[in-house]
Amino acid sequence: MSLETIDPSTGQPIARYEEMGGDEVSSLVAAAAAAQREWRRTPFSHRAACLQRAAEALREGAAGHARLMAREMGKPLAEGRAEAEKCAWVCDHYAEHAQELLAPRPAETDAAASYVAYRPLGVVLAIMPWNFPFWQVFRFAAPALAAGNGALLKHAPNVLGCAEAIEGVFHDAGIPRDLFRSLRIEVDAVGDLIEDPRIQAVTLTGSTRAGREVASRAGAAIKKTVLELGGSDAYLILEDADLERAARACVKSRLINTGQSCIAAKRLVVVEAVREPFEELLIQGMREARMGNPLVDPEVDVGPLARLDLRDNLARQVRESVEAGARAVLGGEVPDGPGAFYPPTVLTGVGPGMPAYHEELFGPVAAVLPVADEAEAIRVANDTSYGLGAAVFTRDVGRGERIAADELEAGSCFVNAFVKSDPRLPFGGIKESGYGRELAADGIREFVNVKTVWVE
């Protein structure tokens, strides 16, 4: 069988890749396990040097990587270049800090000496999505490799060119060829791979449905997992918010990656006292966004969605929300012509029973949920099965910090800013947004053996 990549701006095929058979995959797993046994004994300085070279290559090749992302999944070119730069940042971060983050931690006991050691687990299987085809991979791979693990990547089938490019970056940087490999396999082959005893852990970024399936198979095999799943982030706009600042942040967050981000501002929970002026600013900002093919117009803000089926599902969610009583005050109609395009859209009057209230909208659609006051805003924000990110906008920073720290049910809560990931801070969710953390100290320690050492 072959796997085909398609340009979402035109609907035209890009390339075909031969799917790997079971014997080839098994050989790659065996080779990765053997390479990891050698890699785990290399000093941190050697691993750091490899990651630093990878960072240099990412920065030098940022323009080419951006064009590849634009071609395979429609990302605007400026965002693709920024994504490559962010991947370089995470490589540099762990090159600089991995040794101190995994340094033995002394413990005072009645032993002559006792401490906690952090040792690599082995080969980590990563099941990664298409929406940030470079960042999602480097976000797991940089700390995993820095800790001494091996990595096998099962990337989304529509970004296999990106998978090859990432493999090349690591190999050219000195990471052993067998230590990091991309597997060209379909979803139905993943379950058996998870159960392979040579795989020690699994990380998934994807849908909640996929997370349930992976967690079930990994749990049966007693494998460590980290799941970063969907999100329906609530942004609270309180009555004392700086509305221009809040609207700018909401527009930028909602349109990043053409709205195809788990931590985008999806549900805008607005106190009624400021709803009308906020909606005006929101509509103005969304209307100004420029939509088009990034490879034809490098200045576009909004590209196509990654696939036609994703565009069609988003259109269904909008249509059913309007039928249930929401109002599409901007956009809301599938444009004529080829490609998986959907315009920046604003839905107002969104409430319970509508897809825009309960489901994740993975595209450039902002949903405004009106509320009476702070208490109702917090209740509505938490009235979701997801818990990835949230934000609150208020001129009273102490009030915002209290709400963010104590009231909002999410893994990342921001005050007067849109939610984003940062190598210096742990990233992940709760509830149906998953478990475990990536990035920072928590991320690099997910795939290590936290080992107690006792010496009499």
C-alpha positions as CSV (number, residue, x, y, z in Angstrom):
1,M,0.0,0.0,0.0
2,S,1.0,3.6,-0.4
3,L,0.3,6.8,1.6
4,E,-0.5,10.0,-0.3
5,T,0.0,13.6,0.7
6,I,-2.3,16.2,-0.7
7,D,-2.0,20.0,-1.0
8,P,-5.0,21.3,1.0
9,S,-5.0,24.6,-0.9
10,T,-5.6,22.9,-4.3
11,G,-6.7,19.4,-3.5
12,Q,-3.8,18.1,-5.8
13,P,-1.6,15.2,-4.8
14,I,1.9,16.0,-3.7
15,A,3.7,12.7,-3.2
16,R,3.2,9.0,-2.5
17,Y,5.1,7.0,0.1
18,E,5.3,3.2,0.4
19,E,3.8,2.0,3.7
20,M,6.2,-0.1,5.7
21,G,5.5,-3.7,6.2
22,G,5.5,-5.5,9.6
23,D,9.0,-7.0,9.1
24,E,10.5,-3.7,8.2
25,V,8.9,-2.0,11.2
26,S,10.1,-4.8,13.5
27,S,13.6,-4.4,12.2
28,L,13.5,-0.6,12.9
29,V,12.2,-1.2,16.4
30,A,15.1,-3.7,17.1
31,A,17.6,-1.3,15.7
32,A,16.2,1.6,17.8
33,A,16.4,-0.6,20.9
34,A,20.1,-1.5,20.2
35,A,21.0,2.1,19.4
36,Q,19.3,3.3,22.6
37,R,21.4,0.9,24.7
38,E,24.5,2.7,23.3
39,W,23.1,6.2,23.4
40,R,22.1,6.0,27.1
41,R,25.8,5.7,28.0
42,T,26.8,8.8,26.0
43,P,27.6,11.9,28.2
44,F,25.2,14.7,28.4
45,S,27.7,16.9,26.7
46,H,27.6,14.8,23.5
47,R,23.8,14.7,23.5
48,A,23.8,18.5,24.0
49,A,26.1,19.1,21.1
50,C,23.8,17.0,18.8
51,L,20.8,19.0,19.9
52,Q,22.6,22.3,19.4
53,R,23.5,21.3,15.8
54,A,19.9,20.4,15.2
55,A,18.9,23.8,16.4
56,E,21.3,25.5,14.0
57,A,20.0,23.4,11.1
58,L,16.4,24.3,12.0
59,R,17.1,28.0,12.0
60,E,19.1,27.8,8.7
61,G,16.4,25.8,7.1
62,A,13.4,27.6,8.5
63,A,12.2,29.1,5.2
64,G,12.3,25.7,3.5
65,H,10.6,24.0,6.4
66,A,7.9,26.6,6.3
67,R,7.2,26.0,2.6
68,L,6.9,22.3,3.3
69,M,4.4,22.8,6.1
70,A,2.4,25.2,3.9
71,R,2.3,22.6,1.1
72,E,1.4,19.6,3.2
73,M,-1.1,21.1,5.7
74,G,-1.6,24.7,4.7
75,K,0.2,26.7,7.4
76,P,0.9,30.4,6.6
77,L,4.6,30.9,5.9
78,A,5.3,33.3,8.7
79,E,3.9,30.8,11.2
80,G,5.9,28.0,9.6
81,R,9.1,29.9,10.1
82,A,8.2,30.7,13.7
83,E,7.5,27.0,14.3
84,A,10.9,26.0,13.0
85,E,12.5,28.7,15.3
86,K,10.5,27.4,18.3
87,C,11.8,23.9,17.6
88,A,15.3,25.2,17.6
89,W,14.5,26.9,21.0
90,V,13.4,23.6,22.6
91,C,16.6,21.9,21.3
92,D,18.7,24.6,22.8
93,H,16.8,24.6,26.0
94,Y,17.4,20.9,26.7
95,A,21.0,21.1,25.4
96,E,21.6,23.7,28.1
97,H,19.5,22.3,30.9
98,A,19.1,18.5,30.6
99,Q,22.0,17.6,32.7
100,E,20.9,19.8,35.7
101,L,17.3,18.7,35.3
102,L,18.3,15.0,35.6
103,A,21.1,15.5,38.1
104,P,20.9,13.1,41.1
105,R,18.8,14.4,43.9
106,P,20.2,13.7,47.4
107,A,17.8,12.5,50.1
108,E,18.6,12.6,53.8
109,T,17.9,9.1,55.3
110,D,19.6,6.8,57.8
111,A,21.6,5.3,54.9
112,A,25.3,6.2,54.4
113,A,24.1,7.7,51.2
114,S,20.8,7.8,49.4
115,Y,19.6,9.7,46.4
116,V,17.2,9.7,43.5
117,A,18.7,9.0,40.1
118,Y,17.0,9.7,36.7
119,R,17.7,7.1,34.1
120,P,16.3,6.7,30.6
121,L,13.4,4.2,30.0
122,G,14.3,3.1,26.5
123,V,12.5,3.6,23.2
124,V,9.6,6.0,23.2
125,L,6.9,5.6,20.5
126,A,5.4,9.0,19.5
127,I,2.1,9.3,17.7
128,M,2.0,12.8,16.4
129,P,-0.6,15.0,14.6
130,W,-0.4,17.2,11.5
131,N,-1.4,20.6,12.9
132,F,2.1,21.6,14.2
133,P,4.1,19.0,12.2
134,F,7.5,20.1,13.4
135,W,6.8,21.5,16.9
136,Q,4.8,18.5,18.2
137,V,7.7,16.2,17.3
138,F,10.5,18.3,18.7
139,R,8.5,19.0,21.8
140,F,8.7,15.3,22.7
141,A,11.9,14.4,21.0
142,A,14.3,17.0,22.3
143,P,13.8,16.0,26.0
144,A,13.5,12.3,25.2
145,L,16.8,12.2,23.3
146,A,18.5,14.5,25.8
147,A,17.5,12.1,28.6
148,G,19.1,9.1,26.8
149,N,16.0,7.6,25.2
150,G,15.4,6.4,21.6
151,A,12.4,7.7,19.6
152,L,10.2,6.2,16.9
153,L,7.8,8.6,15.2
154,K,4.4,7.6,13.8
155,H,3.5,10.9,12.1
156,A,0.1,11.8,10.5
157,P,-0.1,10.5,7.0
158,N,-0.7,13.9,5.4
159,V,2.7,15.3,6.7
160,L,5.1,12.5,5.7
161,G,7.4,15.0,4.0
162,C,7.7,16.8,7.3
163,A,8.5,13.5,9.0
164,E,11.3,12.9,6.6
165,A,12.7,16.4,7.0
166,I,12.7,16.1,10.8
167,E,14.5,12.7,10.5
168,G,17.1,14.4,8.3
169,V,17.6,17.3,10.8
170,F,18.4,14.8,13.6
171,H,20.6,12.5,11.6
172,D,22.6,15.4,10.1
173,A,23.1,16.7,13.6
174,G,24.8,13.5,14.8
175,I,21.8,11.6,16.3
176,P,22.4,8.0,15.4
177,R,20.3,7.0,12.4
178,D,18.6,4.1,14.2
179,L,17.9,6.1,17.4
180,F,15.3,8.3,15.7
181,R,13.3,6.9,12.9
182,S,10.0,7.8,11.2
183,L,7.6,4.9,10.7
184,R,5.3,5.0,7.6
185,I,2.4,3.0,9.0
186,E,-1.4,3.3,9.2
187,V,-3.3,3.7,12.4
188,D,-4.4,0.1,12.5
189,A,-0.7,-1.0,12.9
190,V,-0.1,1.2,16.0
191,G,-1.8,-1.1,18.5
192,D,0.6,-4.0,18.0
193,L,3.5,-1.6,18.0
194,I,2.4,-0.3,21.4
195,E,2.4,-3.8,22.8
196,D,5.9,-4.6,21.4
197,P,8.1,-5.3,24.5
198,R,10.9,-3.3,22.9
199,I,8.8,-0.1,23.2
200,Q,9.0,1.2,26.7
201,A,6.6,4.2,26.6
202,V,4.1,6.0,24.3
203,T,3.3,9.7,23.8
204,L,0.3,10.8,21.8
205,T,-0.8,14.3,20.7
206,G,-4.2,13.9,19.1
207,S,-7.9,13.6,19.7
208,T,-9.6,12.4,22.9
209,R,-10.9,9.4,21.0
210,A,-7.4,8.4,19.9
211,G,-6.2,9.0,23.4
212,R,-8.7,6.5,24.8
213,E,-7.6,3.9,22.3
214,V,-3.8,4.4,23.0
215,A,-4.3,4.5,26.7
216,S,-6.3,1.3,26.6
217,R,-3.6,-0.6,24.6
218,A,-0.7,0.9,26.6
219,G,-2.4,0.2,29.9
220,A,-3.0,-3.4,29.0
221,A,0.7,-3.6,28.2
222,I,1.8,-1.7,31.4
223,K,3.4,1.1,29.3
224,K,4.0,4.6,30.5
225,T,1.9,7.1,28.5
226,V,1.7,10.9,28.1
227,L,-1.5,12.1,26.3
228,E,-2.0,15.7,25.0
229,L,-5.5,15.6,23.6
230,G,-8.2,18.1,22.5
231,G,-9.1,21.4,24.0
232,S,-11.9,23.9,24.1
233,D,-10.2,26.7,25.8
234,A,-12.3,29.3,27.5
235,Y,-11.2,33.0,27.5
236,L,-13.0,35.0,30.2
237,I,-13.6,38.7,29.3
238,L,-14.6,40.4,32.6
239,E,-16.4,43.7,32.9
240,D,-13.1,45.5,33.8
241,A,-11.0,44.1,31.0
242,D,-9.0,46.2,28.5
243,L,-11.3,45.2,25.6
244,E,-8.9,46.2,22.8
245,R,-6.1,44.1,24.4
246,A,-8.5,41.2,25.0
247,A,-9.9,41.3,21.5
248,R,-6.4,41.4,19.9
249,A,-5.3,38.4,22.0
250,C,-8.5,36.4,21.2
251,V,-8.2,37.1,17.4
252,K,-4.6,36.1,17.3
253,S,-5.1,33.0,19.4
254,R,-8.2,32.0,17.5
255,L,-6.5,32.3,14.1
256,I,-3.1,30.8,14.8
257,N,-2.6,27.9,12.4
258,T,-5.9,28.7,10.8
259,G,-7.6,27.9,14.1
260,Q,-6.2,24.4,14.2
261,S,-4.6,24.5,17.6
262,C,-5.6,22.6,20.7
263,I,-4.9,25.7,22.9
264,A,-6.6,28.3,20.6
265,A,-9.2,30.7,22.1
266,K,-12.3,28.7,21.3
267,R,-15.0,29.8,23.7
268,L,-15.0,33.5,24.5
269,V,-17.0,33.8,27.8
270,V,-17.9,37.5,27.9
271,V,-19.6,39.4,30.7
272,E,-22.8,41.0,29.4
273,A,-21.8,44.5,30.5
274,V,-19.0,44.6,27.9
275,R,-20.3,42.0,25.4
276,E,-21.4,44.4,22.6
277,P,-18.2,46.5,22.4
278,F,-16.1,43.4,22.7
279,E,-18.0,41.7,19.9
280,E,-17.4,44.7,17.7
281,L,-13.7,44.6,18.2
282,L,-13.6,40.9,17.7
283,I,-15.5,41.0,14.5
284,Q,-13.3,43.8,13.2
285,G,-10.2,41.8,14.0
286,M,-11.4,38.6,12.5
287,R,-12.7,40.4,9.3
288,E,-9.2,42.0,8.7
289,A,-7.5,38.5,8.5
290,R,-6.4,37.7,5.0
291,M,-7.3,34.2,3.7
292,G,-5.6,32.4,0.9
293,N,-3.0,29.9,-0.4
294,P,0.3,30.6,1.5
295,L,2.3,29.4,-1.4
296,V,0.7,31.9,-3.7
297,D,0.3,34.8,-1.3
298,P,3.1,34.7,1.4
299,E,1.3,37.3,3.5
300,V,-1.9,35.4,4.2
301,D,-3.0,35.1,7.8
302,V,-5.4,32.2,7.3
303,G,-4.7,29.2,5.0
304,P,-6.8,26.2,4.2
305,L,-7.7,23.7,6.8
306,A,-5.5,20.6,6.5
307,R,-8.1,18.3,4.9
308,L,-11.5,18.6,3.2
309,D,-13.2,16.3,5.8
310,L,-12.0,18.6,8.6
311,R,-13.4,21.7,6.8
312,D,-16.7,19.9,6.2
313,N,-17.0,18.9,9.9
314,L,-16.3,22.5,11.0
315,A,-19.0,23.7,8.6
316,R,-21.4,21.2,10.1
317,Q,-20.7,22.4,13.6
318,V,-21.3,26.0,12.6
319,R,-24.5,25.1,10.7
320,E,-25.9,23.1,13.6
321,S,-25.0,25.8,16.1
322,V,-26.9,28.4,14.0
323,E,-29.9,26.1,13.7
324,A,-29.9,25.8,17.5
325,G,-30.0,29.6,18.0
326,A,-26.5,31.0,17.6
327,R,-25.9,33.9,15.1
328,A,-23.1,33.9,12.5
329,V,-22.3,37.6,12.4
330,L,-19.2,37.0,10.3
331,G,-18.4,34.3,7.9
332,G,-20.1,31.0,8.4
333,E,-20.3,29.9,4.7
334,V,-18.0,27.5,2.8
335,P,-16.4,29.5,-0.1
336,D,-16.6,28.5,-3.7
337,G,-13.5,27.0,-5.4
338,P,-10.9,24.3,-4.7
339,G,-9.2,23.7,-1.4
340,A,-10.2,23.2,2.2
341,F,-10.8,26.8,3.0
342,Y,-13.2,28.1,5.6
343,P,-13.4,31.9,6.4
344,P,-12.8,33.5,9.8
345,T,-16.2,33.3,11.5
346,V,-17.8,34.7,14.6
347,L,-20.7,33.1,16.3
348,T,-22.6,35.0,19.0
349,G,-25.3,34.0,21.4
350,V,-23.7,30.5,21.9
351,G,-25.2,28.4,24.7
352,P,-25.8,24.9,25.9
353,G,-27.0,22.3,23.4
354,M,-24.9,23.8,20.5
355,P,-21.8,22.2,19.0
356,A,-20.0,25.5,19.4
357,Y,-20.6,25.2,23.2
358,H,-19.8,21.5,23.8
359,E,-17.4,20.5,21.0
360,E,-13.9,21.5,20.0
361,L,-14.1,23.8,16.9
362,F,-10.8,23.1,15.0
363,G,-10.8,26.0,12.7
364,P,-11.1,29.8,12.5
365,V,-14.4,30.0,14.3
366,A,-14.8,32.2,17.5
367,A,-17.8,31.4,19.7
368,V,-19.0,34.2,22.1
369,L,-20.8,32.9,25.2
370,P,-22.6,35.7,27.1
371,V,-22.7,35.5,30.9
372,A,-24.0,37.8,33.7
373,D,-20.9,38.1,35.9
374,E,-17.6,36.6,37.1
375,A,-19.3,33.7,38.9
376,E,-21.2,32.6,35.9
377,A,-18.1,33.1,33.7
378,I,-16.1,30.7,35.8
379,R,-19.0,28.1,35.8
380,V,-19.4,28.3,32.0
381,A,-15.6,28.1,31.5
382,N,-15.4,24.9,33.5
383,D,-18.6,23.4,31.9
384,T,-16.6,21.3,29.5
385,S,-15.1,17.9,29.3
386,Y,-11.8,19.4,28.3
387,G,-9.1,21.0,30.4
388,L,-6.1,22.1,28.4
389,G,-5.9,25.8,28.6
390,A,-7.8,28.9,29.7
391,A,-7.3,32.7,30.0
392,V,-8.9,35.6,31.9
393,F,-8.8,39.3,31.0
394,T,-9.2,41.9,33.7
395,R,-7.4,45.1,34.7
396,D,-7.3,43.8,38.3
397,V,-4.2,41.5,38.0
398,G,-4.7,40.1,41.5
399,R,-8.3,39.1,40.6
400,G,-7.1,37.5,37.4
401,E,-4.4,35.6,39.1
402,R,-6.8,34.3,41.7
403,I,-9.2,33.1,39.0
404,A,-6.4,31.5,37.0
405,A,-4.7,29.8,39.9
406,D,-7.7,28.7,41.9
407,E,-10.9,28.6,39.8
408,L,-10.2,27.6,36.2
409,E,-9.9,23.8,35.5
410,A,-7.1,23.6,33.0
411,G,-3.5,22.7,32.7
412,S,-2.3,26.2,31.6
413,C,-4.1,29.3,32.8
414,F,-3.0,32.8,31.6
415,V,-3.9,36.3,32.7
416,N,-4.2,39.0,30.1
417,A,-2.5,36.9,27.5
418,F,-3.3,34.1,25.1
419,V,-2.3,30.5,26.1
420,K,0.9,29.2,24.5
421,S,3.6,26.6,25.2
422,D,7.1,27.5,26.4
423,P,10.0,25.1,26.9
424,R,10.6,26.6,30.4
425,L,7.1,25.7,31.6
426,P,5.2,22.3,31.8
427,F,2.5,21.8,29.2
428,G,-0.5,19.4,29.3
429,G,-4.1,19.0,30.4
430,I,-6.6,17.5,32.7
431,K,-10.0,15.8,32.2
432,E,-10.4,14.7,28.6
433,S,-7.5,16.8,27.5
434,G,-5.2,14.1,28.7
435,Y,-2.5,13.6,31.4
436,G,1.2,13.9,31.9
437,R,3.3,16.9,31.0
438,E,5.7,17.9,28.2
439,L,8.4,20.5,28.4
440,A,10.4,22.0,31.4
441,A,11.6,19.7,34.1
442,D,8.3,17.8,34.3
443,G,8.5,16.9,30.6
444,I,12.0,15.5,30.6
445,R,11.2,13.4,33.7
446,E,8.1,11.8,32.2
447,F,10.2,9.2,30.3
448,V,12.9,8.3,32.9
449,N,13.1,5.8,35.6
450,V,12.9,7.7,38.9
451,K,15.3,5.4,40.7
452,T,16.0,5.3,44.4
453,V,19.6,4.4,45.3
454,W,20.4,3.4,48.8
455,V,24.0,2.8,50.0
456,E,24.9,1.4,53.5
